[in-house]
């Protein structure tokens, strides 16, 4: 069975929904952000969820990305990504076409 793959980025994307994973002390959270520009007019304005529990943020981000038909990327500076969610990769680590 193939697991889902999500690109890890260092900055919020203007052309995709960004799931930002963060930590404040013992508190772990996720924030879903989607600029209006990424939604091709489906959103009337930029969207930000505010802080959500980690797993809820992940599930909601996937659901919203599918609903609005936008790509989803992940910012994870604190290494909070959970393997059960799928594979997190960086674009620059991907092999060039034909080198797979």
C-alpha positions as CSV (number, residue, x, y, z in Angstrom):
1,X,0.0,0.0,0.0
2,X,1.4,3.4,-1.0
3,X,1.4,6.0,1.8
4,X,0.6,9.7,1.2
5,X,3.5,12.0,0.5
6,X,3.7,15.6,1.6
7,X,6.3,18.2,0.7
8,X,8.1,19.9,3.6
9,X,8.8,23.6,3.1
10,X,10.6,26.3,5.1
11,X,8.2,29.1,4.3
12,X,4.4,29.5,3.8
13,X,3.4,28.8,0.2
14,X,1.5,31.3,-1.9
15,X,0.3,28.6,-4.3
16,X,-0.7,25.9,-1.8
17,X,-2.3,25.3,1.6
18,X,0.3,25.2,4.3
19,X,0.0,23.1,7.4
20,X,2.3,24.7,10.0
21,X,3.2,22.4,12.9
22,X,4.5,24.0,16.0
23,X,5.3,23.7,19.7
24,X,5.1,26.1,22.7
25,X,6.6,24.4,25.7
26,X,4.7,21.1,26.0
27,X,1.8,22.3,23.8
28,X,1.9,21.0,20.2
29,X,-0.4,22.4,17.6
30,X,-1.1,22.9,13.9
31,X,-2.3,25.9,12.0
32,X,-3.8,25.6,8.5
33,X,-3.2,28.6,6.2
34,X,-4.4,29.0,2.7
35,X,-3.9,32.2,0.8
36,X,-6.8,33.3,-1.5
37,X,-4.4,33.2,-4.4
38,X,-4.0,29.4,-4.0
39,X,-7.7,28.7,-4.1
40,X,-8.4,30.1,-7.6
41,X,-11.3,32.1,-6.4
42,X,-12.8,29.4,-4.1
43,X,-11.9,31.4,-1.0
44,X,-13.1,35.0,-0.7
45,X,-10.0,35.9,1.5
46,X,-6.9,34.4,3.0
47,X,-7.7,31.6,5.5
48,X,-6.0,30.8,8.8
49,X,-7.4,28.2,11.2
50,X,-5.7,29.4,14.4
51,X,-4.1,26.8,16.6
52,X,-5.6,23.3,16.5
53,X,-4.6,20.1,18.2
54,X,-1.9,18.4,16.0
55,X,-3.9,15.4,14.7
56,X,-7.1,17.6,14.1
57,X,-5.0,20.1,12.2
58,X,-3.5,17.4,9.9
59,X,-6.9,15.8,9.2
60,X,-8.6,19.1,8.6
61,X,-5.8,20.3,6.3
62,X,-6.1,17.2,4.1
63,X,-9.9,17.5,4.0
64,X,-9.8,21.2,3.1
65,X,-7.0,20.7,0.5
66,X,-9.1,18.1,-1.2
67,X,-12.3,20.2,-0.9
68,X,-10.7,23.3,-2.4
69,X,-8.6,21.3,-4.8
70,X,-5.3,22.9,-3.7
71,X,-1.9,21.3,-3.1
72,X,-0.9,21.0,0.6
73,X,2.6,21.5,1.9
74,X,4.0,21.2,5.5
75,X,6.2,23.5,7.7
76,X,7.6,21.4,10.5
77,X,10.5,23.2,12.2
78,X,10.0,21.3,15.5
79,X,9.9,17.8,13.9
80,X,6.4,17.0,15.0
81,X,5.3,15.1,11.9
82,X,3.9,11.7,12.7
83,X,4.9,8.8,10.4
84,X,1.4,7.4,10.4
85,X,0.3,10.5,8.4
86,X,2.5,9.5,5.5
87,X,5.9,10.4,4.1
88,X,7.3,13.9,4.5
89,X,9.9,14.8,1.8
90,X,11.8,17.9,0.5
91,X,11.6,18.8,-3.2
92,X,15.4,19.2,-3.5
93,X,15.8,15.6,-2.2
94,X,13.7,14.1,-5.0
95,X,15.6,12.3,-7.8
96,X,15.6,13.9,-11.2
97,X,13.2,12.4,-13.8
98,X,14.8,9.3,-15.3
99,X,17.1,8.8,-12.2
100,X,14.6,6.8,-10.2
